[in-house]
Amino acid sequence: MKTLIAITAVLLTAGLASAQRLQTPTLSPITKITQQVGLTEIALEYSRPSAKGREVMGALVPYDEVWRTGANASTKVTLNEAAAIGGHPIEAGTYALYSIPHAETWTIIIHGNTKMRSLAGDVYKQANDIFRFEVPARNSADYVESFTLQFADVKTDSVNLELRWANAVVSIPFTVEVNQKIAAQMAKLLENPDKVPHRTYFQAAEYNLHNDGNLTEALTWINVALEQKAKEPRYGLLKAKIQEKQGDRKEALNTINQAHDWAVKSDNANYTGQTALFRESLK
């Protein structure tokens, strides 16, 4: 009985302490964002301090010193596949993003220890850096109150991680491998070509068209797609675009006329409009 009373008293005390704790917003709220680049996902986790009337670069963030590039815990970058940052290859995993701001350039540091919070004292060890590289810094007329990391210039195989705070702007380039992965997938699928659906041939042709791939190969693939699914206006439109990019405008016009007829006869308003628009561009 005494034991039960003691346990009850402890629980009540803990509950009271919890109830008395005040919940307030953190000064530097945490942000988590992800970006798909090609077939790779890049995730960021960082905290966002605000200027609040203070001078930022060279003052709140000193020049020539290692900065955790955010607040609270270290800023983390997670890659689900191998990539390259600043031209340096890096394996899939989670890394800390540190930096050394200078007036005209920044040193970007990809670091292996993600557990650190404050970098005060002797906790930061350069030996744990994965690599470092330099990027230019510039000033923008647009003032950014809260420290911001954002993805910009997203392309099939690259993206820039853009750092903005106050008037400072820094871009960190990321690149990923796509072409070899697509080619390897297609080569594997074509080991059993009879089992490859028409949409896969369409996707492969579309990828080559939009990513400066082999257009002869793309034309072969879209023809196979049309053999499997005849009179498909979407496929006809892509074939015409491939022919136009090859420089064969005459055949492209013949193809788009067919594709437009297919769209009209199947009452496909979307591709009736798209084929008509592309046909007009060829005249």
Secondary structure, 3 states (H helix, E strand, C coil): CHHHHHHHHHHHHHHHHHHHCCCCCCCCCEEEEEEEECCEEEEEEEECCECCCCCCECCCECCCCCECCCCCCCCEEEECCCEEECCEEECCEEEEEEEEECCCEEEEEEECCCCCCCCCCCCCCHHHEEEEEEEEEEEEEEEEEEEEEEEECCCCCEEEEEEEEEEEEEEEEEECCCHHHHHHHHHHHCCCHHHCCHHHHHHHHHHHHHCCCCHHHHHHHHHHHHHHCCCCHHHHHHHHHHHHHCCCHHHHHHHHHHHHHHHHHCCCHHHHHHHHHHHHHHC
